[in-house]
Amino acid sequence: MKVIFGCLAALALGSAFAAAGDPPTPAGTFVLTSPEFEDNGRLQKKFAGNDKTNANCVGENVSPAFSWSNAPAGTKSFAFLMVDPEGRNGLSVVHWVAYGIPASVSGFAEGEVAKESQKFIGGKSTRNLPTYFGPCTPPGDWHHYTFTLIATDLDAKALQPGMTRDELLTALNGHALGAAGRIGRFRHE
């Protein structure tokens, strides 16, 4: 009986957190947040891509706002990736690659990374873009968009522009100090 009561209490507590937003994070944990969506929450249509030649791109290509805190000691810069692992039939679509984000930067405003900025060095997405490009999912399909922020010990100007995700991850090998992430889900009807 105690086991059943304990399980019910845990379920109720989990439901309370789900209803109230993201669960609490222990103090001092490197965390990535967004006022636009809860972790594993639905992305609004405005965050979807807007390529008029692709009927799956039904949005405005506005990038979500993000903020982060409690970077690991020794952080000199950040890298930021947005990847759709279900895209291209499971081969993945890289929507955004950015790095050289100075340690003094602690977030991006809504729409800020959908255009070039002095706050980051643009890499190369699957579409060969240096900036954010939102979801373009087939009708009815749910896709998960992983947003990963990586703290590094590299100077913000250490890497050249135009690196792909794989090139960036190779360059960060031995220089990554920690990561924080968030998942957004999207589908269009």
Stockholm file with secondary structure:
# STOCKHOLM 1.0

chainA/1-189         MKVIFGCLAALALGSAFAAAGDPPTPAGTFVLTSPEFEDNGRLQKKFAGNDKTNANCVGENVSPAFSWSNAPAGTKSFAFLMVDPEGRNGLSVVHWVAYGIPASVSGFAEGEVAKESQKFIGGKSTRNLPTYFGPCTPPGDWHHYTFTLIATDLDAKALQPGMTRDELLTALNGHALGAAGRIGRFRHE
#=GR chainA/1-189 SS CHHHHHHHHHHHHHHHHHHHSSCCCCTTCCEEECSSCCTTEECCGGGSCCCTTCTTCCSCCCCCCEEEECCCTTCCEEEEEEEETTHHHHTCEEEEEEEEEETTCCEECTTGGGSCCTTCEECCCTTSCSSCCCCCCCTTCCEEEEEEEEEESSCTTSSCTTCCHHHHHHHHTTTEEEEEEEEEEECCC
#=GC SS_cons         CHHHHHHHHHHHHHHHHHHHSSCCCCTTCCEEECSSCCTTEECCGGGSCCCTTCTTCCSCCCCCCEEEECCCTTCCEEEEEEEETTHHHHTCEEEEEEEEEETTCCEECTTGGGSCCTTCEECCCTTSCSSCCCCCCCTTCCEEEEEEEEEESSCTTSSCTTCCHHHHHHHHTTTEEEEEEEEEEECCC
//
